[in-house]
């Protein structure tokens, strides 16, 4: 038995914050290993000490020597790897132990047996748990040769993968070579390991996983299942416990299979066995994640446990606690939504920039695990997670109601997030009825474009700008002076994307009273109070409410962007300059621009190449995920302006495709 006193957190973001809080609850000091861009993060502010990792050509969180040096400099006696990065690398676990430190995770031998995707498949087969047809890791040539025997569609999967990274769906043989190249790049960038295997793709089953835990005395238990079927690009979006499709009897069958695999691996610590569940109750083993999962909070809430505290206790050599009478059975229901800085209407493209606010109100039955706060930067270097919103209820209906209100109130102005998609999911009739599968988003035609809210946003922005300037005594003279026919009408133009609306307004008697016309709508009376922080009290024709408002610039400053949360929706409107600057540059016809900042990792065409609509032309890596730039139509490549390794900004021109048809058209 050993006593852990100081833990190095070899990770970042919300999981670093999560582990630090439990360490403090247990009276343990927490030292954060932070990259240079994370030295001022919320996790850095929570930690007792921060050791800044040296900048490297890759992620510093993938450097074993740098992390061990951080543990030494922080006077740590243990290391918690979180999830992602090196959390499932047995070499890291071995190096930590060799340095005389306690590893808070499964031992290296168990990682090799269960955490390695290929080894776990073989282990499952040995203990009689069914697996999908597939093949072990190999070279690209070996995998291409094995593919016909597996059948299409199939999945290319990273051996060290997780979080949807290093996975590609391949529907035809000719798409496999490019998928292997892309998946290897992504896996190497995310995990430092580019090993791949192939596996038959099941058609729209449920994705259900089982939480397992083992101790050093040979005890392995399961803590029930989680439903993780709602995914995009193999990245989970919504998770819940228990699964609405799993009966107590099926829970025991799934749990027994998970325990059999973990026991055969000599598993110690927290892990998750993932399964595909068919409608008839049969299931296939997918993989074992030899670490804590992102979605572990839903299990914690329905069982009343702290799984990080369990990890630390097991690492200290303590036995698992005895189960309550009747075993570890879920009580109530918990659902987690991942709030991420991505644009759901652009295929989940990363949103890079500064969060002017991170506002996810905590309420009864709602837990928020966040790794970003006001003024925080989302960079192209790391994951897009902003926060996890977890709702608990006595039953699923109550949990959904609480989650619905929480995601409706969630607001991260300054960044595009998937909040509109989360709101659509929790309101969807199939979700409410528990009819879920891995093809849920496609089947339900989600996401749908959210309302722009241009007219309502322009009205609130006008009132906010007026009230802000009035509170500072900065109103123009023409709004204050007397006129026989009343105050002169002011006119402003606001836009959201390509759409614009004209707002005409003037003072209408009282100190904070305006008369406002938005577009062709009739004039309305607007009573507005001075803003209090981000809160603005506004009354329109006698109907009042409080909204949240932040802006990128001073009121009525040309180009100012105003972000508004109305309570049940949000708007982003920009003041159109009264005297627009002359256009100094115009994109050539057919130019394709970067939709996100990142690094060019592949250029697949040259000048003069004929391309077809949908062909991949350039690949950009951002947040350890790859974004493909595709030809919008048939044509010929007229210009290529980037090369592999170039850093690009959003809007940078990558290449141009002429509308000239290919010669063989």
C-alpha positions in Angstrom: 0.0 0.0 0.0 1.4 3.4 -1.0 0.1 6.9 -0.2 -0.1 9.3 -3.1 0.7 12.9 -2.1 1.3 14.9 -5.4 -0.1 14.0 -8.8 1.2 15.2 -12.2 -1.8 15.8 -14.5 -0.4 14.9 -17.9 -3.3 16.4 -19.8 -5.3 19.6 -20.4 -8.8 21.0 -20.7 -11.8 19.8 -18.8 -10.3 16.4 -17.8 -7.4 18.2 -16.2 -9.8 20.3 -14.2 -11.8 17.2 -13.3 -8.8 15.3 -12.0 -7.5 18.3 -10.1 -10.8 18.7 -8.2 -10.8 15.1 -7.0 -7.2 15.3 -6.0 -8.0 18.4 -3.9 -11.1 16.6 -2.4 -8.7 13.8 -1.3 -6.2 16.2 0.1 -3.7 15.5 -2.7 -1.7 18.2 -4.4 -2.1 18.6 -8.2 0.7 19.7 -10.5 -0.3 20.5 -14.1 2.0 19.8 -17.1 1.0 22.6 -19.5 1.9 23.5 -23.0 2.8 27.2 -23.5 -0.7 27.9 -24.9 -2.3 26.3 -21.7 -0.2 28.1 -19.1 -3.1 30.5 -18.3 -5.9 28.0 -18.7 -8.6 27.2 -16.1 -6.8 24.0 -15.2 -3.6 26.0 -14.6 -5.5 28.3 -12.2 -6.9 25.3 -10.4 -3.6 23.4 -10.0 -1.3 23.9 -7.0 1.6 24.3 -9.4 2.2 24.4 -13.2 5.2 23.1 -15.0 5.4 24.5 -18.6 6.4 21.9 -21.1 8.9 22.9 -23.8 7.6 23.6 -27.2 8.3 20.9 -29.7 7.5 20.2 -33.4 4.6 18.0 -32.2 2.3 18.2 -29.2 4.3 18.5 -25.9 1.7 16.2 -24.4 3.1 13.4 -26.5 6.7 13.8 -25.2 7.4 11.1 -22.6 10.8 12.7 -21.6 9.1 16.2 -21.2 6.3 14.8 -19.0 8.7 12.8 -16.8 10.9 15.9 -16.4 7.7 17.9 -15.4 7.0 15.3 -12.7 10.5 15.6 -11.4 10.3 19.4 -11.4 6.9 19.4 -9.7 8.1 16.9 -7.0 5.3 14.5 -8.0 5.0 10.9 -6.8 2.3 9.9 -9.3 1.0 10.6 -12.8 -2.6 10.7 -14.1 -2.7 10.7 -17.9 -6.4 11.7 -18.3 -7.7 10.5 -21.7 -6.3 10.9 -25.2 -2.7 11.8 -25.8 -0.5 9.1 -24.1 -3.2 7.7 -21.8 -3.2 4.3 -23.6 0.5 4.1 -24.4 2.1 1.2 -22.4 5.5 2.8 -23.1 4.4 5.9 -21.0 3.1 3.7 -18.2 6.4 1.8 -18.1 8.5 4.9 -18.2 6.5 6.4 -15.3 7.0 3.3 -13.2 10.7 3.0 -14.1 11.1 6.6 -12.8 9.8 5.5 -9.4 6.4 7.1 -9.8 2.9 5.7 -9.4 1.0 5.3 -12.6 -2.8 6.0 -12.1 -4.1 3.8 -14.8 -4.0 0.2 -16.0 -0.5 -1.5 -16.0 1.4 -1.7 -19.3 0.7 -5.4 -19.6 -3.0 -4.9 -19.4 -2.8 -2.0 -21.9 -1.1 -4.3 -24.4 -3.6 -7.0 -23.9 -6.8 -4.9 -23.8 -6.0 -1.3 -24.8 -4.4 -2.2 -28.1 -7.4 -2.6 -30.5 -6.0 -5.6 -32.3 -4.9 -7.4 -29.2 -8.3 -6.7 -27.6 -10.1 -8.3 -30.5 -8.0 -11.4 -30.3 -8.6 -11.5 -26.5 -12.4 -11.2 -26.9 -12.4 -14.0 -29.4 -10.4 -16.3 -26.9 -13.0 -15.7 -24.2 -16.0 -16.3 -26.5 -17.2 -12.7 -27.0 -18.2 -12.1 -30.6 -16.3 -9.6 -32.8 -16.9 -8.1 -36.2 -14.9 -9.6 -39.1 -11.6 -7.7 -39.5 -7.8 -8.1 -39.8 -4.9 -7.2 -37.5 -2.6 -4.2 -38.0 -0.3 -4.2 -41.0 1.2 -2.2 -43.8 -1.0 -0.4 -46.3 -0.4 -3.1 -48.8 -1.3 -5.8 -46.3 -4.5 -4.1 -45.3 -5.5 -3.5 -48.9 -5.0 -7.2 -49.7 -7.1 -8.2 -46.7 -10.0 -5.8 -47.4 -11.9 -8.0 -49.9 -12.1 -10.8 -47.4 -13.6 -8.6 -44.8 -16.1 -7.0 -47.2 -17.3 -3.4 -47.7 -18.3 -1.1 -46.1 -15.5 -1.3 -43.6 -13.8 0.8 -41.0 -10.1 1.9 -40.9 -9.3 2.2 -37.2 -6.3 3.5 -35.3 -4.9 0.8 -33.0 -4.2 3.5 -30.4 -7.2 5.5 -31.2 -10.1 7.1 -29.4 -12.4 10.1 -29.7 -13.2 9.3 -33.3 -9.7 10.1 -34.5 -7.9 7.8 -36.9 -11.2 6.3 -38.1 -12.4 6.3 -41.7 -15.4 4.7 -43.4 -14.6 3.0 -46.7 -17.4 1.9 -49.0 -15.4 0.8 -52.0 -11.9 -0.6 -52.7 -10.6 2.4 -54.7 -11.1 4.7 -51.7 -9.1 2.6 -49.3 -5.5 3.7 -50.1 -6.3 7.4 -49.5 -8.3 6.5 -46.3 -5.2 4.6 -44.9 -2.9 7.6 -45.6 -5.3 10.1 -44.0 -6.0 7.9 -41.0 -2.3 7.2 -40.3 -1.6 10.9 -40.4 -4.4 11.7 -38.0 -3.5 8.9 -35.6 0.1 9.8 -35.5 -0.8 13.5 -34.7 -3.3 12.6 -32.0 -1.6 9.6 -30.3 2.0 9.3 -31.5 1.1 5.9 -33.1 0.0 5.4 -36.7 -0.9 1.7 -36.4 -4.2 0.8 -38.2 -6.5 -2.2 -38.5 -9.6 -3.0 -40.6 -13.0 -4.0 -39.4 -16.4 -4.7 -41.0 -18.8 -1.8 -40.5 -22.1 -2.7 -39.0 -25.1 -0.9 -40.4 -26.7 1.5 -37.9 -26.6 -0.5 -34.7 -26.6 1.1 -31.2 -23.2 1.9 -29.7 -23.3 0.7 -26.0 -20.3 0.6 -23.7 -19.7 -0.9 -20.3 -17.7 0.6 -17.5 -15.3 -1.9 -15.9 -13.0 -1.5 -12.9 -10.3 -3.8 -11.6 -8.0 -3.9 -8.6 -4.6 -5.4 -7.9 -6.2 -8.4 -6.1 -7.9 -9.9 -9.1 -11.4 -8.3 -8.6 -13.0 -7.0 -11.7 -16.5 -5.5 -11.7 -18.7 -3.8 -14.2 -20.6 -0.6 -13.3 -23.3 -0.8 -15.9 -23.6 0.6 -19.5 -23.7 3.9 -21.3 -25.6 4.6 -24.5 -23.3 6.5 -27.0 -25.1 6.0 -30.3 -25.5 9.7 -31.2 -22.2 10.4 -33.0 -20.8 12.5 -35.9 -17.7 11.3 -37.7 -17.4 8.6 -35.0 -17.2 11.3 -32.3 -19.7 11.0 -29.6 -22.1 13.9 -29.0 -24.7 12.6 -26.5 -24.1 9.9 -23.9 -26.5 8.5 -21.3 -26.8 6.0 -18.5 -28.5 3.6 -18.4 -29.2 2.8 -22.1 -33.0 3.0 -22.9 -32.5 -0.2 -24.9 -30.8 -2.3 -22.2 -32.9 -4.5 -19.8 -31.4 -5.8 -16.5 -30.9 -9.2 -18.1 -29.1 -7.7 -21.2 -27.0 -5.5 -18.8 -25.8 -8.6 -17.1 -24.9 -10.3 -20.4 -23.0 -7.2 -21.6 -21.4 -6.7 -18.2 -20.3 -10.4 -18.1 -18.7 -10.1 -21.5 -16.8 -6.9 -20.5 -15.6 -8.5 -17.2 -14.5 -11.6 -19.0 -12.3 -9.6 -21.4 -10.9 -7.4 -18.6 -10.2 -10.3 -16.3 -8.4 -12.2 -19.1 -6.2 -9.1 -19.6 -5.3 -8.9 -15.9 -7.0 -5.5 -15.9 -6.4 -3.0 -13.1 -8.1 0.4 -12.9 -10.8 2.1 -15.0 -11.6 0.9 -18.5 -14.5 0.7 -20.9 -15.6 -2.2 -23.2 -17.4 -0.9 -26.2 -20.0 -2.9 -28.1 -22.3 -2.6 -31.1 -25.8 -3.7 -30.1 -28.2 -5.1 -32.6 -32.0 -4.8 -32.4 -32.4 -8.5 -31.4 -30.1 -8.1 -28.4 -27.1 -9.6 -30.0 -23.9 -7.6 -29.7 -20.4 -7.4 -31.1 -17.3 -6.4 -29.2 -15.6 -3.3 -30.7 -12.7 -2.3 -28.5 -11.4 -1.7 -24.9 -10.5 1.8 -23.9 -7.8 1.3 -21.2 -8.4 4.6 -19.5 -11.2 6.9 -18.2 -13.8 7.8 -20.8 -14.9 11.4 -21.6 -18.5 10.3 -20.7 -17.7 8.8 -17.3 -19.8 11.4 -15.4 -23.1 9.8 -16.4 -22.0 6.6 -14.7 -20.9 8.6 -11.6 -24.3 10.3 -11.3 -26.4 7.2 -11.6 -24.2 5.3 -9.1 -23.2 8.1 -6.8 -19.5 7.4 -7.3 -16.3 9.4 -8.0 -14.4 7.2 -10.6 -11.2 9.4 -10.4 -11.1 8.7 -6.6 -11.5 5.0 -7.4 -8.6 5.3 -9.9 -6.4 6.8 -7.2 -7.4 4.3 -4.6 -6.6 1.4 -6.9 -3.2 2.9 -7.8 -2.4 3.2 -4.1 -3.0 -0.6 -3.8 -6.4 -0.5 -2.2 -9.1 -3.0 -3.0 -12.3 -2.1 -4.7 -15.2 -1.3 -2.4 -17.7 -4.0 -1.8 -20.8 -3.6 -4.0 -24.1 -2.6 -2.3 -26.8 -5.2 -1.8 -28.0 -6.2 -5.3 -24.9 -5.0 -7.0 -24.0 -1.7 -8.7 -27.5 -0.9 -10.2 -28.2 2.5 -11.7 -30.6 4.8 -9.9 -32.2 7.5 -12.0 -30.9 8.7 -15.3 -28.1 10.9 -16.5 -27.4 12.4 -20.0 -24.2 14.2 -21.1 -23.9 16.6 -24.0 -20.5 17.6 -25.4 -20.4 21.3 -26.1 -17.7 21.8 -28.7 -16.2 24.7 -30.7 -17.2 23.4 -34.1 -19.6 24.6 -36.8 -22.1 21.8 -37.2 -23.4 23.3 -40.5 -20.0 23.1 -42.0 -19.4 19.4 -41.4 -18.1 20.0 -37.9 -15.3 22.3 -39.0 -13.3 23.6 -36.0 -14.1 27.1 -34.8 -10.9 28.9 -33.8 -10.8 32.1 -31.8 -11.6 33.7 -28.5 -14.6 32.9 -26.3 -15.9 36.3 -25.2 -18.0 34.4 -22.6 -18.4 30.7 -21.6 -21.8 30.7 -20.0 -23.3 27.4 -19.1 -25.5 28.0 -16.1 -25.5 25.3 -13.4 -29.0 24.4 -12.1 -30.7 21.7 -10.1 -29.6 18.3 -11.5 -27.1 19.8 -13.9 -23.3 19.4 -13.7 -20.9 21.2 -15.9 -17.3 20.1 -16.5 -15.6 22.9 -18.4 -12.0 23.5 -19.6 -12.5 26.9 -21.1 -13.6 30.2 -19.6 -14.2 33.9 -20.5 -11.4 35.1 -22.8 -10.1 31.6 -23.4 -8.5 30.8 -26.8 -9.5 27.8 -28.9 -6.5 27.0 -31.0 -6.1 24.6 -33.9 -3.6 22.5 -31.9 -6.0 20.7 -29.5 -9.4 19.2 -29.0 -12.5 21.3 -29.6 -14.2 20.5 -26.3 -15.6 23.6 -24.5 -17.6 21.9 -21.8 -19.6 18.7 -20.9 -23.1 19.4 -19.7 -24.5 16.5 -17.7 -28.1 16.4 -16.5 -29.5 14.0 -13.9 -33.1 13.1 -13.2 -35.2 10.6 -11.4 -36.0 9.2 -14.8 -35.0 9.8 -18.4 -37.8 12.3 -19.1 -36.7 14.5 -16.2 -33.0 14.3 -17.2 -34.0 15.3 -20.8 -36.0 18.3 -19.6 -33.1 19.5 -17.4 -30.6 18.9 -20.2 -32.8 20.7 -22.7 -32.9 23.8 -20.6 -29.2 23.7 -20.0 -28.2 23.4 -23.6 -30.8 26.1 -24.5 -29.1 28.4 -22.0 -25.5 27.5 -23.0 -23.8 30.4 -24.8 -20.2 30.9 -26.0 -20.2 34.2 -28.0 -17.1 34.7 -30.1 -17.1 31.1 -31.3 -19.3 28.8 -33.4 -20.4 25.9 -31.3 -22.6 22.8 -31.8 -25.1 24.2 -29.3 -27.8 24.5 -32.0 -27.3 20.9 -32.9 -27.5 19.8 -29.3 -30.8 21.7 -28.9 -32.2 20.0 -32.0 -31.2 16.6 -30.7 -32.8 16.9 -27.3 -36.0 18.1 -28.9 -36.2 15.4 -31.5 -39.1 12.9 -31.2 -36.9 9.9 -31.8 -34.5 11.0 -29.1 -37.3 11.6 -26.7 -38.6 8.1 -27.5 -35.2 6.5 -27.1 -35.1 5.3 -30.7 -31.3 5.7 -31.3 -28.6 4.2 -33.5 -25.3 5.2 -34.9 -27.0 6.7 -38.0 -29.3 8.9 -35.9 -28.1 12.2 -37.3 -28.4 11.2 -40.9 -31.7 9.4 -40.4 -33.2 12.5 -38.6 -31.6 15.0 -41.1 -29.7 16.7 -38.4 -28.3 19.3 -38.1 -30.8 21.7 -39.6 -29.8 25.4 -40.2 -30.8 27.3 -37.0 -32.9 30.4 -37.3 -30.7 33.4 -38.1 -32.6 35.7 -35.7 -31.5 38.7 -37.8 -34.6 40.9 -37.1 -34.8 40.2 -33.4 -31.1 40.5 -33.0 -30.9 43.8 -34.9 -33.7 45.2 -32.6 -31.9 44.1 -29.4 -28.5 45.3 -30.7 -30.0 48.7 -31.5 -31.5 49.0 -28.0 -28.4 47.8 -26.3 -26.1 50.2 -28.2 -28.4 53.1 -27.3 -28.7 52.1 -23.7 -24.9 51.6 -23.4 -24.1 55.0 -24.8 -26.8 56.7 -22.8 -25.4 55.2 -19.6 -22.0 56.7 -20.3 -23.4 60.1 -21.4 -22.1 59.5 -24.9 -25.3 60.1 -27.0 -25.0 62.2 -30.1 -26.4 65.7 -29.8 -29.1 65.1 -32.4 -30.6 62.4 -30.0 -30.7 64.8 -27.1 -31.8 68.2 -28.5 -35.3 69.4 -29.1 -37.1 69.3 -32.5 -40.6 70.5 -33.3 -41.5 67.3 -35.2 -39.7 65.1 -32.6 -36.3 63.5 -32.7 -34.8 62.8 -36.0 -34.9 59.1 -37.2 -31.5 57.3 -37.1 -30.9 54.6 -39.6 -28.5 51.6 -39.3 -28.0 48.5 -41.3 -27.3 45.1 -39.5 -26.3 41.8 -41.1 -26.0 38.2 -40.3 -24.0 36.4 -42.9 -25.2 37.5 -46.3 -28.6 38.8 -45.1 -29.1 42.4 -44.0 -31.9 44.5 -42.5 -32.3 48.3 -42.0 -33.3 49.5 -38.6 -34.8 53.0 -38.2 -35.1 54.3 -34.6 -35.5 57.5 -32.6 -36.1 58.5 -29.0 -39.8 58.4 -28.0 -40.3 60.5 -24.9 -38.9 58.7 -21.7 -35.3 58.5 -20.9 -34.9 55.0 -22.1 -37.7 54.8 -24.6 -37.3 54.3 -28.3 -39.5 53.9 -31.3 -38.0 51.3 -33.6 -38.8 50.0 -37.1 -37.0 46.8 -38.2 -37.2 46.3 -42.0 -40.8 46.7 -43.2 -42.3 45.8 -39.8 -44.4 48.4 -38.1 -42.8 50.7 -35.5 -42.7 49.3 -31.9 -42.1 51.0 -28.6 -39.0 49.8 -26.9 -38.2 50.5 -23.2 -34.6 49.7 -22.3 -32.7 49.9 -19.1 -29.0 50.5 -18.6 -27.1 47.2 -19.0 -25.9 45.5 -15.9 -22.8 43.6 -17.0 -23.9 41.4 -19.8 -27.6 41.6 -18.8 -30.0 43.9 -20.6 -33.6 44.4 -19.5 -35.8 45.3 -22.6 -39.5 45.7 -23.0 -41.1 45.6 -26.5 -44.7 46.9 -26.7 -45.2 46.0 -23.1 -43.6 42.5 -23.1 -40.4 42.5 -21.1 -37.5 40.1 -20.8 -33.8 40.0 -19.8 -31.3 39.1 -22.5 -27.5 38.6 -22.5 -25.4 40.8 -24.7 -21.7 41.1 -25.5 -20.0 42.9 -28.3 -16.7 42.9 -30.1 -16.5 46.7 -30.2 -18.0 49.9 -28.9 -21.8 50.6 -29.6 -22.4 51.8 -33.1 -18.8 51.4 -34.1 -18.6 50.4 -37.7 -18.2 46.6 -38.0 -19.1 45.9 -34.4 -20.4 42.4 -33.9 -23.1 42.0 -31.2 -23.8 38.6 -29.7 -27.2 38.1 -28.1 -28.8 35.3 -26.1 -32.5 35.7 -26.0 -33.2 33.0 -23.4 -34.3 30.4 -25.9 -32.3 31.3 -29.0 -29.2 33.3 -29.9 -28.3 35.9 -32.6 -25.1 37.4 -33.9 -25.5 40.6 -35.8 -22.8 42.9 -37.3 -23.2 46.7 -37.9 -22.6 47.4 -41.5 -20.2 50.3 -42.0 -21.9 53.5 -43.0 -19.0 54.2 -45.4 -17.6 50.8 -46.4 -13.9 50.7 -47.1 -13.0 50.2 -50.8 -12.5 46.6 -51.8 -8.8 46.1 -52.3 -8.8 42.4 -53.3 -11.2 40.1 -55.1 -10.9 36.4 -55.2 -10.3 35.0 -58.6 -13.3 33.0 -60.0 -13.1 29.4 -58.8 -10.9 30.2 -55.8 -11.2 27.9 -52.8 -10.5 29.3 -49.4 -9.6 27.6 -46.1 -12.8 27.2 -43.9 -10.6 26.9 -40.8 -7.1 27.8 -39.7 -4.7 24.8 -39.7 -1.8 23.1 -41.3 -1.8 21.8 -44.9 -1.0 18.1 -44.7 -1.8 17.0 -48.2 -2.0 18.6 -51.7 -3.5 16.1 -54.0 -3.6 18.0 -57.3 -1.3 20.1 -59.5 -2.0 22.9 -62.0 -3.7 21.5 -65.1 -5.2 18.4 -63.4 -8.8 17.6 -64.3 -11.0 17.2 -61.2 -14.6 16.0 -60.6 -17.1 17.6 -58.2 -16.4 16.1 -54.8 -12.7 15.2 -55.4 -10.4 15.9 -52.5 -8.0 18.6 -53.5 -6.3 19.7 -50.2 -6.3 18.4 -46.7 -6.0 20.7 -43.6 -5.3 19.5 -40.1 -6.9 21.4 -37.2 -7.5 20.2 -33.7 -5.9 16.8 -34.6 -8.7 16.2 -37.1 -8.4 16.4 -40.9 -10.7 18.7 -43.0 -10.9 17.9 -46.7 -11.3 20.7 -49.3 -13.2 19.3 -52.2 -13.9 20.4 -55.7 -17.2 22.2 -55.9 -17.7 21.2 -59.5 -16.0 19.5 -62.5 -13.2 21.6 -63.9 -9.4 22.0 -64.2 -7.0 23.2 -61.5 -5.9 26.7 -62.5 -3.7 27.6 -59.5 -2.2 25.9 -56.4 -1.1 28.4 -53.8 -0.2 26.2 -50.8 2.2 23.3 -50.1 2.4 20.6 -47.5 3.4 22.1 -44.1 2.0 25.6 -44.8 0.1 27.2 -41.9 -3.1 28.8 -43.3 -5.6 31.2 -41.8 -9.4 31.0 -42.3 -10.1 32.6 -45.6 -6.7 32.0 -47.1 -6.9 31.0 -50.8 -5.7 27.5 -51.3 -6.2 26.9 -55.0 -8.4 27.8 -57.9 -10.5 25.5 -60.1 -11.7 26.8 -63.5 -15.1 25.9 -64.7 -13.5 24.5 -67.9 -14.7 20.9 -68.3 -12.2 18.0 -68.2 -11.2 16.8 -71.7 -12.8 13.4 -71.1 -16.2 14.9 -70.0 
